[in-house]
Amino acid sequence: MDVAQSPEQQVRELTEELIHRWLNDKEQDSLFDRLSEQCSWIDASTNQILKEKQEIHQYFKKYKSTIYDKLNVRSIRDMTLQTVGSCVVVIAELLIFYYTQKKEQIVTTIRFTVVWQKEKEDWKILHFHDSIPITLFEISESEGIQPVSERVKRASRTDTVTGISNMEGFCDKSVRILEKNRSCYALIKLSIKDFRYINQRYGYSMGDTVLQSIGKNLQKSCKDDEACGRIEKDMFALLYKYKSKKNMSLRMEDIRKNLLDKKLLCEMGMELDFTAGIYVIPKSEKGHIKNMLDKALMAQQQVAHHQSGSHYLYYDENMMKKLIFNNQIINYAPTAMKNEEFQLYIQPQFDIKTGKVVAGEALCRWEKEKGKFVPPDMFIPLFEDYGIILEFDFYMLNKLCQKMQKWMISGHPIKPISINQSRLHIGKKDYIKEFCKVVDQYGIPHPYIAFELTESAFVERYDSMIELATKLHKKGFQLAIDDFGTGFASMNLLSVISADILKVDKSLLDSIHTKRGKTVLQKVIELAHQMEMTVICEGVERMEQWEQLKYMNCDLGQGYLVGKPIPADEFEKIWIQRSERKKEYEVV
């Protein structure tokens, strides 16, 4: 490939080559070699949505290879390319032909969409929308193209991993059940908590085994005129007869107890939990199943994911109102940034031994109207879901660096400040370069800025986190693990991730009054110190907690006992300017 060519020229040549090698020369490996590991594939003929390279490969091997073997490309009738950000989108229309068993040639056109993205030095397929409708037909001797057999119909509505219904299969069954029954029904949307961790720790093969066990057990839980299906990744749907909340509670508890085969539970050495949303279907409702699933999803999304164990909620109309409110928040956010409604707050971090404030954490408060604040937990998760967080993180970084530059210009000694960064940045090209550009623009020494990423980010993007930690250390920044103790991989994580700071979640400190809780916290601090990490304990609110942390040799504390989050200007007056006069501040 000529590197002097434009990206669109390179992609055009790659697409043309792929079409001929894949469809004419029957070299399927030429397709699979070009798929990104995170590639998604939509098969319009079966409504399958495949979201990883391995899953696509399995699907082709099982269902699609023989279909493509019958196709030949006569010509590329049209190819449109458009650059969107770092991607190039290709929409191609092909004139293809194939032969019936009577040797009659059938000529038709097909279309597909491919999204290419450059990974390192090579172009990879990030998304493929396959609109080849051949699976809707089979070639017979008598009449050429005939409606597909029941076997293929069934395959198109069956999940390739678990063997139970996929989304379309589940919807079809549910419609038939609701049409012929007058009973009251509830639709349940259920997903496995931290399922990515299972793939990360045990591998994708074990992940598939877990999904198969869950699918089998959910299918067993269904009675006559009930249905279940795997609708995507680790998400399942169930249609249960609904008698009462009490009865449903018993059935949900039965799901929890029998979610995974006991042998697998013992093999993994961990419990498996779920979150779920339940939509009780009014008898008068004639809506689409997918609309009902959306309402169950709304309920599921209200479940607090940091809670341990399995939890579920019922849908109610207030959730729809909340959805409308959320949309208003998202639509207004760009205007709020322009209006400087987001304010920089800093919470002090203090030395456990002396009580002296030695650092701080940058936080955000949204003052939408004078004296009226929008809580962070109402907008930060939304910004994550809609991708606004990528811009917002840099917006807040600029605010922090401006403030720290002011301290330096005024001659005040600056303190190290940590700033939260979304997991969505991980793996983004030039992220560290852009981060350094902002920090260097204000002349802030790199050791005075610490990255905070939640524990779950380290678990979900393990390989990328190793790379990120290396880059950060080369640039002189520090890396902090936030919310430690809220996820699966806590103790194991310390031995593999090269972080500098461990921020222990408040939930571990809250159980310090129990023997078990005290032992766990003590061991976490000891292990972190063996890994040469600084330990910050969050949520210090009582003197007895502080005393216990002193005894355990914890390094720093953060909490309302010494200081709540305050506007950055107040932090400067209270903790920066006073520090300049060399006073130490302890709780009175």
MARVOLUM-278186 format. One record per residue (C-alpha): x, z, y. Coordinates in pm, whole numbers. Layout:
BEGIN
{{X, Z, Y}}
...
END
This chain:
BEGIN
{{0, 0, 0}}
{{130, -94, 345}}
{{167, 231, 541}}
{{159, 28, 864}}
{{-204, -61, 795}}
{{-482, 132, 963}}
{{-664, 396, 753}}
{{-969, 167, 727}}
{{-756, -124, 603}}
{{-592, 101, 343}}
{{-927, 232, 224}}
{{-1078, -119, 208}}
{{-798, -234, -24}}
{{-828, 80, -237}}
{{-1205, 35, -272}}
{{-1176, -331, -369}}
{{-909, -248, -625}}
{{-1118, 40, -762}}
{{-1427, -180, -802}}
{{-1242, -442, -1005}}
{{-1037, -203, -1218}}
{{-1328, 32, -1288}}
{{-1619, -210, -1337}}
{{-1448, -533, -1446}}
{{-1132, -416, -1626}}
{{-1310, -107, -1765}}
{{-1026, 124, -1663}}
{{-1224, 445, -1607}}
{{-907, 645, -1552}}
{{-850, 446, -1235}}
{{-1168, 610, -1101}}
{{-1095, 962, -1222}}
{{-738, 950, -1086}}
{{-883, 886, -741}}
{{-1130, 1178, -744}}
{{-1046, 1484, -536}}
{{-1066, 1815, -723}}
{{-1353, 1909, -488}}
{{-1528, 1573, -522}}
{{-1908, 1565, -526}}
{{-2109, 1288, -697}}
{{-2477, 1205, -656}}
{{-2623, 999, -939}}
{{-2940, 860, -782}}
{{-3074, 733, -1114}}
{{-3094, 1083, -1264}}
{{-3089, 1295, -945}}
{{-2784, 1474, -1080}}
{{-2560, 1639, -821}}
{{-2212, 1699, -959}}
{{-1974, 1907, -750}}
{{-1633, 1917, -915}}
{{-1399, 1662, -1073}}
{{-1416, 1829, -1413}}
{{-1796, 1830, -1413}}
{{-1803, 1460, -1315}}
{{-1562, 1374, -1595}}
{{-1776, 1558, -1853}}
{{-2092, 1389, -1728}}
{{-1940, 1041, -1751}}
{{-1801, 1107, -2096}}
{{-2141, 1222, -2221}}
{{-2385, 985, -2049}}
{{-2252, 716, -1819}}
{{-1951, 540, -1969}}
{{-2152, 309, -2199}}
{{-2373, 206, -1907}}
{{-2082, 104, -1686}}
{{-1924, -81, -1978}}
{{-2214, -329, -1962}}
{{-2164, -411, -1592}}
{{-1945, -680, -1435}}
{{-1893, -752, -1068}}
{{-1947, -1113, -959}}
{{-1866, -1051, -593}}
{{-1856, -792, -317}}
{{-2142, -906, -95}}
{{-2083, -658, 184}}
{{-1856, -366, 269}}
{{-1896, -149, 578}}
{{-1638, 112, 680}}
{{-1662, 389, 936}}
{{-1413, 662, 1027}}
{{-1572, 1005, 1060}}
{{-1321, 1274, 1154}}
{{-1045, 1268, 893}}
{{-1261, 1072, 645}}
{{-1340, 704, 596}}
{{-1692, 625, 473}}
{{-1744, 305, 272}}
{{-2085, 150, 200}}
{{-2053, -138, -47}}
{{-2306, -386, -182}}
{{-2208, -564, -503}}
{{-2351, -862, -687}}
{{-2334, -764, -1055}}
{{-2440, -914, -1386}}
{{-2489, -797, -1743}}
{{-2626, -940, -2066}}
{{-2930, -847, -2271}}
{{-2905, -831, -2647}}
{{-3051, -1182, -2648}}
{{-2744, -1290, -2448}}
{{-2956, -1350, -2141}}
{{-2767, -1291, -1818}}
{{-2928, -1057, -1565}}
{{-2801, -1073, -1206}}
{{-2881, -807, -947}}
{{-2734, -615, -655}}
{{-2629, -250, -641}}
{{-2503, -28, -360}}
{{-2285, 279, -347}}
{{-2130, 502, -83}}
{{-1779, 643, -107}}
{{-1620, 898, 126}}
{{-1238, 886, 120}}
{{-1015, 1161, 255}}
{{-635, 1171, 270}}
{{-483, 1457, 72}}
{{-113, 1490, 148}}
{{7, 1128, 123}}
{{-266, 989, -100}}
{{-627, 883, -43}}
{{-880, 1064, -264}}
{{-1256, 1029, -313}}
{{-1431, 1330, -160}}
{{-1788, 1209, -224}}
{{-1952, 928, -424}}
{{-2321, 839, -400}}
{{-2400, 622, -700}}
{{-2721, 423, -655}}
{{-2675, 220, -974}}
{{-3022, 235, -1136}}
{{-2920, 114, -1482}}
{{-2998, 447, -1649}}
{{-3364, 380, -1572}}
{{-3357, 93, -1822}}
{{-3228, -2, -2161}}
{{-3167, -352, -2285}}
{{-3384, -455, -2582}}
{{-3387, -772, -2789}}
{{-3750, -856, -2729}}
{{-3811, -816, -2357}}
{{-3481, -777, -2178}}
{{-3507, -477, -1946}}
{{-3743, -210, -2076}}
{{-3833, 144, -1960}}
{{-3573, 391, -2080}}
{{-3634, 578, -2404}}
{{-3751, 935, -2415}}
{{-3405, 1039, -2528}}
{{-3242, 907, -2212}}
{{-3525, 1042, -1997}}
{{-3467, 1382, -2148}}
{{-3093, 1354, -2093}}
{{-3146, 1268, -1727}}
{{-3343, 1593, -1684}}
{{-3106, 1813, -1884}}
{{-2814, 2010, -1741}}
{{-2491, 1882, -1897}}
{{-2328, 2227, -1923}}
{{-2604, 2462, -2040}}
{{-2841, 2226, -2221}}
{{-3144, 2365, -2032}}
{{-3334, 2175, -1763}}
{{-3159, 2058, -1448}}
{{-3332, 2055, -1109}}
{{-3551, 1753, -1182}}
{{-3633, 1871, -1531}}
{{-3730, 2215, -1403}}
{{-3949, 2068, -1127}}
{{-4126, 1833, -1372}}
{{-4200, 2114, -1618}}
{{-4317, 2348, -1342}}
{{-4557, 2089, -1199}}
{{-4710, 2030, -1545}}
{{-4745, 2404, -1609}}
{{-4908, 2477, -1274}}
{{-5147, 2183, -1307}}
{{-5287, 2295, -1641}}
{{-5289, 2675, -1588}}
{{-5501, 2893, -1364}}
{{-5277, 3196, -1403}}
{{-5082, 3334, -1108}}
{{-4713, 3238, -1112}}
{{-4392, 3343, -938}}
{{-4093, 3120, -879}}
{{-3751, 3289, -895}}
{{-3421, 3157, -765}}
{{-3125, 3347, -908}}
{{-2748, 3313, -865}}
{{-2449, 3497, -1010}}
{{-2253, 3719, -773}}
{{-1886, 3625, -726}}
{{-1903, 3356, -994}}
{{-1602, 3182, -840}}
{{-1396, 3483, -938}}
{{-1477, 3420, -1306}}
{{-1351, 3062, -1278}}
{{-1046, 3184, -1087}}
{{-950, 3459, -1328}}
{{-1059, 3323, -1665}}
{{-1059, 2946, -1607}}
{{-1333, 2684, -1589}}
{{-1377, 2670, -1965}}
{{-1476, 3038, -1970}}
{{-1692, 2976, -1664}}
{{-1884, 2708, -1855}}
{{-1919, 2944, -2154}}
{{-2065, 3209, -1925}}
{{-2314, 2958, -1777}}
{{-2415, 2848, -2128}}
{{-2478, 3209, -2231}}
{{-2684, 3277, -1917}}
{{-2886, 2957, -1965}}
{{-2958, 3044, -2328}}
{{-3068, 3400, -2244}}
{{-3286, 3294, -1951}}
{{-3451, 3037, -2174}}
{{-3519, 3313, -2430}}
{{-3684, 3523, -2159}}
{{-3945, 3254, -2094}}
{{-4282, 3288, -2264}}
{{-4538, 3017, -2334}}
{{-4613, 2809, -2023}}
{{-4303, 2933, -1841}}
{{-3985, 2744, -1751}}
{{-3624, 2785, -1648}}
{{-3343, 2556, -1537}}
{{-2993, 2545, -1391}}
{{-3037, 2378, -1054}}
{{-2678, 2381, -929}}
{{-2344, 2555, -990}}
{{-2425, 2919, -1075}}
{{-2785, 2901, -951}}
{{-3083, 2912, -1187}}
{{-3460, 2886, -1137}}
{{-3741, 3048, -1334}}
{{-4117, 3002, -1334}}
{{-4277, 3324, -1465}}
{{-4639, 3427, -1495}}
{{-4702, 3690, -1229}}
{{-4915, 3997, -1305}}
{{-4789, 4263, -1065}}
{{-4471, 4379, -891}}
{{-4435, 4650, -1152}}
{{-4449, 4399, -1434}}
{{-4207, 4168, -1253}}
{{-3969, 4461, -1200}}
{{-3959, 4515, -1577}}
{{-3887, 4148, -1639}}
{{-3610, 4138, -1377}}
{{-3453, 4445, -1536}}
{{-3472, 4269, -1872}}
{{-3288, 3971, -1719}}
{{-3019, 4205, -1587}}
{{-2967, 4372, -1925}}
{{-2959, 4047, -2123}}
{{-2804, 3810, -1872}}
{{-2484, 3765, -2072}}
{{-2410, 3801, -2443}}
{{-2256, 4138, -2523}}
{{-1955, 3973, -2688}}
{{-1872, 3788, -2366}}
{{-1916, 4103, -2159}}
{{-1665, 4284, -2378}}
{{-1427, 3989, -2369}}
{{-1427, 3978, -1987}}
{{-1435, 4352, -1941}}
{{-1672, 4339, -1643}}
{{-2040, 4351, -1561}}
{{-2221, 4044, -1434}}
{{-2465, 4088, -1144}}
{{-2706, 3855, -967}}
{{-2901, 3815, -646}}
{{-3248, 3662, -657}}
{{-3543, 3565, -443}}
{{-3902, 3566, -569}}
{{-4186, 3356, -430}}
{{-4533, 3447, -557}}
{{-4722, 3116, -558}}
{{-5072, 3134, -408}}
{{-5327, 2978, -642}}
{{-5440, 2752, -361}}
{{-5090, 2612, -298}}
{{-5039, 2251, -402}}
{{-4695, 2207, -243}}
{{-4381, 2063, -396}}
{{-4174, 2281, -628}}
{{-3863, 2222, -415}}
{{-4046, 2363, -112}}
{{-4132, 2670, -317}}
{{-3768, 2699, -425}}
{{-3669, 2693, -57}}
{{-3892, 2994, 6}}
{{-3741, 3178, -291}}
{{-3398, 3093, -149}}
{{-3497, 3238, 190}}
{{-3579, 3565, 14}}
{{-3256, 3556, -184}}
{{-3051, 3504, 131}}
{{-3188, 3829, 272}}
{{-3027, 4028, -10}}
{{-2719, 4211, 120}}
{{-2433, 4065, -85}}
{{-2206, 4364, -32}}
{{-2442, 4584, -237}}
{{-2314, 4658, -584}}
{{-2534, 4570, -881}}
{{-2816, 4317, -910}}
{{-3082, 4291, -639}}
{{-3378, 4074, -546}}
{{-3637, 4041, -270}}
{{-3983, 3886, -241}}
{{-4054, 3611, 10}}
{{-4280, 3693, 304}}
{{-4379, 3501, 617}}
{{-4144, 3709, 834}}
{{-3858, 3533, 659}}
{{-3984, 3203, 795}}
{{-3988, 3358, 1143}}
{{-3632, 3469, 1087}}
{{-3536, 3117, 986}}
{{-3681, 2988, 1312}}
{{-3490, 3258, 1503}}
{{-3169, 3163, 1322}}
{{-3217, 2799, 1420}}
{{-3257, 2907, 1780}}
{{-2932, 3106, 1758}}
{{-2743, 2809, 1616}}
{{-2880, 2565, 1873}}
{{-2801, 2798, 2163}}
{{-2451, 2901, 2049}}
{{-2258, 2616, 2223}}
{{-2432, 2699, 2552}}
{{-2353, 3069, 2506}}
{{-1984, 2987, 2466}}
{{-1988, 2779, 2784}}
{{-2161, 3064, 2968}}
{{-1898, 3315, 2848}}
{{-2166, 3532, 2687}}
{{-1933, 3629, 2401}}
{{-1718, 3923, 2505}}
{{-1386, 4042, 2363}}
{{-1399, 4399, 2233}}
{{-1109, 4590, 2077}}
{{-1125, 4891, 1845}}
{{-815, 5115, 1842}}
{{-613, 5180, 1526}}
{{-426, 5509, 1522}}
{{-130, 5661, 1340}}
{{-270, 5903, 1080}}
{{19, 6149, 1126}}
{{29, 6165, 1510}}
{{-309, 6037, 1626}}
{{-135, 5795, 1860}}
{{-307, 5459, 1908}}
{{-56, 5198, 1792}}
{{-266, 4882, 1737}}
{{-617, 4739, 1755}}
{{-866, 4499, 1603}}
{{-1020, 4221, 1814}}
{{-1398, 4204, 1775}}
{{-1679, 4011, 1940}}
{{-1997, 4121, 2112}}
{{-2264, 3876, 2228}}
{{-2443, 3983, 2546}}
{{-2721, 3725, 2555}}
{{-2895, 3891, 2846}}
{{-2781, 4169, 3076}}
{{-2754, 4479, 2856}}
{{-2910, 4303, 2555}}
{{-2668, 4237, 2269}}
{{-2706, 4024, 1957}}
{{-2547, 4218, 1666}}
{{-2250, 4039, 1500}}
{{-2416, 4049, 1157}}
{{-2697, 3837, 1303}}
{{-2477, 3551, 1421}}
{{-2136, 3557, 1245}}
{{-2282, 3474, 897}}
{{-2488, 3195, 1059}}
{{-2180, 3054, 1229}}
{{-2012, 3055, 887}}
{{-2304, 2878, 719}}
{{-2324, 2605, 983}}
{{-1950, 2559, 1038}}
{{-1961, 2674, 1402}}
{{-1719, 2951, 1308}}
{{-1428, 2705, 1307}}
{{-1464, 2643, 1680}}
{{-1572, 2999, 1751}}
{{-1261, 3156, 1596}}
{{-1038, 2955, 1829}}
{{-1265, 3042, 2121}}
{{-1212, 3414, 2056}}
{{-839, 3363, 1989}}
{{-805, 3213, 2336}}
{{-981, 3514, 2487}}
{{-749, 3755, 2306}}
{{-432, 3568, 2403}}
{{-544, 3549, 2766}}
{{-590, 3926, 2767}}
{{-256, 3996, 2597}}
{{-79, 3762, 2841}}
{{-230, 3961, 3129}}
{{-91, 4282, 2980}}
{{254, 4126, 2956}}
{{247, 3987, 3311}}
{{139, 4330, 3439}}
{{439, 4483, 3264}}
{{232, 4686, 3018}}
{{366, 4730, 2664}}
{{141, 4530, 2433}}
{{18, 4655, 2098}}
{{-28, 4448, 1780}}
{{-384, 4317, 1757}}
{{-550, 4178, 1445}}
{{-810, 3902, 1468}}
{{-1064, 3795, 1207}}
{{-1042, 3440, 1075}}
{{-1300, 3263, 862}}
{{-1223, 3149, 509}}
{{-1342, 2805, 616}}
{{-1007, 2749, 789}}
{{-819, 2783, 461}}
{{-682, 2452, 346}}
{{-768, 2277, 675}}
{{-499, 2035, 781}}
{{-299, 2151, 1086}}
{{-480, 2487, 1102}}
{{-160, 2693, 1137}}
{{-19, 2437, 1380}}
{{-328, 2464, 1604}}
{{-327, 2843, 1578}}
{{39, 2858, 1687}}
{{-34, 2616, 1971}}
{{-287, 2858, 2121}}
{{-68, 3167, 2074}}
{{242, 2993, 2213}}
{{49, 2856, 2510}}
{{14, 3214, 2632}}
{{363, 3320, 2525}}
{{245, 3590, 2282}}
{{519, 3701, 2036}}
{{392, 3616, 1685}}
{{451, 3964, 1533}}
{{185, 4100, 1771}}
{{-92, 3892, 1608}}
{{-225, 3968, 1259}}
{{-461, 3741, 1061}}
{{-752, 3920, 897}}
{{-921, 3752, 603}}
{{-1176, 3921, 378}}
{{-1091, 4015, 22}}
{{-1338, 3755, -111}}
{{-1144, 3477, 68}}
{{-830, 3575, -123}}
{{-1021, 3566, -453}}
{{-1203, 3237, -397}}
{{-909, 3039, -259}}
{{-621, 3202, -444}}
{{-380, 2905, -451}}
{{-447, 2816, -88}}
{{-396, 3179, 14}}
{{-49, 3184, -144}}
{{41, 2878, 64}}
{{-117, 3025, 379}}
{{72, 3355, 342}}
{{401, 3166, 311}}
{{333, 2961, 626}}
{{225, 3267, 825}}
{{538, 3462, 735}}
{{759, 3167, 828}}
{{594, 3167, 1171}}
{{634, 3544, 1210}}
{{264, 3640, 1183}}
{{126, 3917, 966}}
{{-154, 3877, 710}}
{{-418, 4145, 651}}
{{-666, 4179, 362}}
{{-993, 4301, 517}}
{{-1286, 4477, 345}}
{{-1065, 4575, 51}}
{{-1265, 4747, -224}}
{{-1588, 4550, -185}}
{{-1517, 4280, -447}}
{{-1415, 4229, -808}}
{{-1043, 4167, -792}}
{{-920, 4455, -579}}
{{-633, 4613, -776}}
{{-521, 4286, -934}}
{{-514, 4119, -593}}
{{-239, 4348, -461}}
{{10, 4229, -718}}
{{-25, 3858, -649}}
{{-94, 3807, -276}}
{{190, 3852, -29}}
{{-10, 4029, 242}}
{{139, 4271, 495}}
{{-159, 4491, 575}}
{{-432, 4634, 351}}
{{-754, 4734, 528}}
{{-946, 4971, 300}}
{{-1322, 4932, 334}}
{{-1529, 5223, 460}}
{{-1715, 5238, 126}}
{{-1402, 5374, -48}}
{{-1352, 5640, 219}}
{{-1718, 5747, 201}}
{{-1670, 5850, -164}}
{{-1357, 6056, -93}}
{{-1554, 6381, -142}}
{{-1588, 6303, -515}}
{{-1303, 6347, -760}}
{{-1333, 5987, -882}}
{{-1352, 5845, -529}}
{{-1055, 6050, -414}}
{{-846, 5934, -712}}
{{-931, 5567, -657}}
{{-838, 5579, -287}}
{{-515, 5768, -361}}
{{-409, 5508, -620}}
{{-495, 5218, -389}}
{{-272, 5364, -115}}
{{10, 5432, -358}}
{{-5, 5083, -506}}
{{-17, 4918, -162}}
{{292, 5116, -55}}
{{474, 5004, -369}}
{{395, 4649, -258}}
{{541, 4735, 87}}
{{206, 4701, 261}}
{{77, 4900, 558}}
{{-255, 5070, 475}}
{{-532, 5097, 736}}
{{-841, 5296, 637}}
{{-1162, 5190, 812}}
{{-1461, 5409, 895}}
{{-1278, 5735, 982}}
{{-1557, 5942, 1141}}
{{-1488, 6305, 1042}}
{{-1189, 6538, 1073}}
{{-1195, 6621, 703}}
{{-1153, 6250, 623}}
{{-853, 6234, 857}}
{{-697, 6537, 691}}
{{-745, 6388, 346}}
{{-584, 6061, 458}}
{{-287, 6256, 595}}
{{-246, 6419, 256}}
{{-259, 6078, 87}}
{{7, 5936, 322}}
{{-223, 5666, 459}}
{{-53, 5485, 748}}
{{-327, 5404, 1002}}
{{-691, 5485, 1061}}
{{-974, 5308, 1240}}
{{-1311, 5458, 1323}}
{{-1539, 5634, 1570}}
{{-1349, 5962, 1537}}
{{-1076, 5825, 1765}}
{{-1242, 5527, 1926}}
{{-1531, 5286, 1890}}
{{-1500, 4916, 1979}}
{{-1485, 4885, 2358}}
{{-1450, 4595, 2606}}
{{-1093, 4470, 2625}}
{{-1059, 4582, 2990}}
{{-1151, 4938, 2893}}
{{-908, 4927, 2599}}
{{-639, 4833, 2849}}
{{-721, 5124, 3080}}
{{-755, 5386, 2807}}
{{-494, 5286, 2551}}
{{-249, 5046, 2715}}
{{-194, 5194, 3062}}
{{-194, 5553, 2938}}
{{51, 5460, 2664}}
{{281, 5328, 2934}}
{{296, 5680, 3077}}
{{410, 5790, 2731}}
{{122, 6017, 2647}}
{{4, 6066, 2294}}
{{-365, 6095, 2235}}
{{-510, 6300, 1960}}
{{-865, 6397, 1883}}
{{-954, 6719, 2058}}
END
